[in-house]
Every structure is written in C-alpha cells, then in structure tokens.
C-alpha cells in the first residue's frame, strides 16, 4: 500500500521520530528540514532512508544527538565546525549566519565540517545561503555536490564534484568514512560549504564555465512512500 505525504507531513514526521529517539528539538528540526528538502528533490536516500538510518544510529550510540558543535575561524574567511559526532544538519545551522556574513563582507567564505553524521545532499543548507543572496557550493566525501545561486535557489547537482581538486589543494589523511551499522565508532563524516557573494564577482570571472550541472527538476509538493517502509521508520 502506498501512502502520500505532503512535505510538511514529512518534516513533522521526521521531527517527531527524531525527538522520540532522543534528539533535542533544535536538532530534530534541523535534520527534519534537510530530510524534507531531499524528498522534495526526489532524493530518497538523503530523505526518508536517511531518517531511518539516523534513528538507528542514535539507538546504536554512534551519533550523539545532543552534541554541542564548536565553531572556529582559523583564517580570515575560513571557518571550521566540529560537530562533535553529532548531526551534520544541526551543526550547519549553527554556522550559516556567520558564514553568510563572512561571504558578504569578504566576497567568499569557506566552511569545513568535521566529525559529523553523513551530511547527505545538504540541499536545505545550500538553499538557505542562496536565499540570502549568495552563490553556494556544498559537497561531502561521497556523492554529487550541490550548487545554488540567488536566481536559482533550488540546488542543482554537480556532474563533477570538486572534492578531488580540493583534496589536491588541501591534502588530508585518507581513511574513508565509517559504515552506518551497529558496529563501529562514532560518526566522523566531513563536508565543505563554500559561499560567495555573487554581486562582488566581475562578469568576466562569473561567465567562466567550469562545472557542468545536471538539469534541475521542480520541487515535489508531496511524496509517495510504502506503508511498510513508513512503519519501519515509525517503529525504529
């Protein structure tokens, strides 16, 4: 049997399930917003499937749902957020205002997220920055990157994520990410968020075509989900 849920229903369900699993309200709301954004983009593996995974990770003790992220600015225009083994979405919410302010003042700002849950597609994060008049690029250790700008707040998928180029510029220890299973240590995923004030970029720079993006799709207003999968989420 197939159930149809509005995006508001999805967000409310995700928030309630996370809260019952032990996530504080601020964390549950931040994670639920990302889940709903992923479902609107048609990306279930970053949406309801990620919700089921995250609830289980809380139960397994691999995610600290109440973790308090710490933010530092090691260089002008560069921020680092240590999620302390907590949820990526909740940690990112703590940084976006400062990141946007840096980008508006300096033209560009970079954020490095460390020791977090799998950040997924970061669609909501990217859209929030675009809505503030910024061009935004987000990418994690795996999967496609996302890019958005003020005239196109629905993030597009990057065909060629820039993580390899960033790794060459900023080499880091290679070790992979821990699997999302009952066995293993605390989550230690990472991600990059880059925000740029488009108004400060000269046209001759702005027209350079470097990354190809996949065609965008209109956001969905409701999703279809099987009753069996919905039951797994509710009873997780």
C-alpha positions in Angstrom: 0.0 0.0 0.0 1.3 3.5 -0.9 0.8 6.5 1.4 1.0 10.1 0.1 2.5 12.7 2.4 2.9 16.4 2.0 6.4 17.9 2.6 5.0 19.5 5.8 3.9 16.0 6.9 7.4 14.6 6.0 9.1 17.3 8.1 6.7 16.8 11.0 7.1 13.0 11.0 10.9 13.3 10.8 11.0 15.8 13.7 8.7 13.7 15.9 10.6 10.4 15.2 14.0 12.0 15.9 12.6 13.6 19.1 11.3 10.2 20.3 14.8 8.7 19.6 16.3 11.3 21.9 17.2 14.3 19.7 16.7 17.7 21.2 14.1 19.9 19.5 16.7 22.2 17.7 18.5 19.1 16.3 15.3 17.4 15.3 14.0 20.5 13.5 17.3 21.0 11.6 17.6 17.4 10.5 13.9 17.2 9.5 14.3 20.3 7.3 17.1 18.6 5.4 15.1 15.4 5.1 12.1 17.2 3.7 14.3 19.2 1.2 15.9 15.9 0.0 12.4 14.4 -0.5 11.3 17.5 -2.4 14.3 17.0 -4.7 13.3 13.3 -5.3 16.4 12.0 -3.4 15.0 9.4 -1.0 18.4 8.1 0.0 19.1 11.5 1.6 15.5 11.8 2.8 13.4 9.1 4.5 16.0 6.4 4.0 18.5 8.7 5.8 15.9 9.3 8.5 15.7 5.6 9.2 19.5 5.3 9.2 19.9 8.3 11.6 17.3 6.9 14.1 19.1 3.6 14.2 22.5 5.4 14.6 21.1 7.2 17.7 19.9 3.8 19.1 23.3 2.3 18.4 25.1 5.1 20.2 27.1 6.1 17.1 25.6 9.6 16.8 25.4 12.0 19.8 22.1 13.6 19.2 22.7 16.2 21.9 26.2 17.1 20.7 27.2 20.8 21.0 29.2 21.8 17.9 32.1 24.2 18.2 32.9 26.8 15.6 36.3 28.4 15.0 37.8 30.8 12.4 41.4 29.6 11.9 41.9 32.1 9.0 40.0 35.2 7.7 37.2 33.9 5.5 37.7 30.3 6.7 35.5 28.6 9.3 35.7 25.2 10.9 32.8 23.4 12.6 33.5 20.4 14.8 30.1 18.6 15.1 31.4 16.5 18.0 29.9 13.3 16.5 26.5 15.0 16.2 24.2 15.6 13.3 25.6 17.5 10.3 22.4 19.4 9.7 22.2 20.7 13.2 25.9 21.7 13.2 25.5 23.5 9.9 22.5 25.5 11.2 24.8 26.9 13.9 27.2 28.3 11.3 25.1 29.6 8.4 24.6 33.1 9.8 28.3 33.7 10.4 29.2 32.1 7.1 26.8 34.3 5.2 28.1 37.4 7.0 31.7 36.5 6.1 30.8 35.9 2.5 29.0 39.2 2.2 31.9 41.1 3.9 34.8 39.4 2.2 33.3 38.1 -1.1 33.9 34.5 -0.3 33.9 32.2 2.7 34.7 28.5 3.3 33.4 26.2 5.9 34.9 22.8 6.8 32.5 20.5 8.7 34.2 17.7 10.7 33.2 14.8 12.9 29.5 14.8 11.8 26.9 12.4 10.7 26.6 11.8 7.0 25.8 15.3 5.7 23.8 13.9 2.7 22.9 16.3 -0.1 22.8 19.5 2.1 20.0 20.8 -0.1 18.4 22.9 2.6 21.7 24.3 3.7 22.6 25.4 0.1 19.1 26.8 -0.5 19.3 28.9 2.7 22.6 30.5 1.6 21.1 31.2 -1.9 18.1 32.8 -0.4 20.5 35.3 1.3 21.8 36.4 -2.0 24.9 34.1 -2.1 26.1 31.6 -4.5 26.7 28.3 -2.6 28.6 25.1 -3.2 28.3 22.1 -0.9 29.9 18.6 -1.1 30.7 15.8 1.2 33.1 12.8 0.9 30.9 10.9 -1.5 28.1 11.5 -4.0 27.4 14.6 -6.0 28.0 18.2 -5.0 25.2 20.8 -4.9 25.3 24.4 -6.2 22.8 27.2 -6.0 22.7 31.0 -6.5 20.3 33.8 -5.8 18.4 33.4 -9.2 18.2 29.7 -8.7 17.6 28.8 -5.1 16.7 25.1 -5.9 20.2 23.5 -5.8 21.5 21.8 -8.9 23.5 18.6 -8.9 27.2 19.0 -10.0 28.2 16.4 -12.5 31.8 16.7 -11.5 32.1 17.3 -7.7 35.3 19.4 -6.9 36.3 17.3 -3.9 39.3 15.8 -5.8 40.6 19.3 -6.7 40.2 20.4 -3.1 42.0 17.3 -1.8 44.9 18.2 -4.1 45.0 21.8 -2.8 44.4 20.8 0.9 45.7 17.2 1.3 44.1 15.3 4.1 44.5 11.8 5.6 42.7 9.2 3.6 40.8 6.7 5.6 37.2 6.7 4.4 34.1 7.0 6.4 32.8 4.5 8.9 29.8 2.4 7.7 26.4 3.2 9.1 26.0 0.0 11.0 25.6 -1.1 14.6 29.3 -1.9 14.7 31.9 0.9 14.6 32.9 4.0 16.3 31.2 7.4 16.5 30.4 9.0 13.1 33.2 11.2 11.7 31.9 12.4 8.3 33.1 15.7 6.8 31.9 18.2 4.3 32.8 21.5 2.6 30.5 24.5 2.2 31.6 27.5 0.1 29.6 30.7 -0.1 30.3 33.6 -2.5 28.8 37.0 -2.8 27.8 37.0 -6.5 27.5 40.8 -6.5 31.2 41.1 -5.8 32.3 39.0 -8.8 33.2 40.7 -12.1 31.3 39.5 -15.1 34.4 38.3 -16.9 35.0 36.0 -13.9 31.4 34.9 -13.4 30.9 33.7 -17.0 33.7 31.1 -16.8 32.2 27.6 -17.2 34.0 25.1 -15.0 31.5 22.7 -13.6 28.6 21.0 -15.5 25.4 20.7 -13.6 22.6 18.3 -14.1 19.2 19.6 -15.3 17.1 20.9 -12.4 13.8 19.5 -11.5 10.8 21.3 -10.0 10.5 20.5 -6.2 7.8 18.0 -5.4 5.0 19.1 -3.1 4.1 15.6 -1.8 5.8 12.2 -1.8 4.7 8.6 -2.2 6.0 6.1 0.3 5.1 2.5 1.0 3.2 1.7 4.2 5.8 -1.0 5.1 8.7 1.5 4.9 6.7 4.1 6.8 6.1 1.5 9.6 9.9 0.8 9.8 10.6 4.5 10.3 7.8 5.0 12.9 8.8 1.9 14.9 12.6 2.3 14.6 
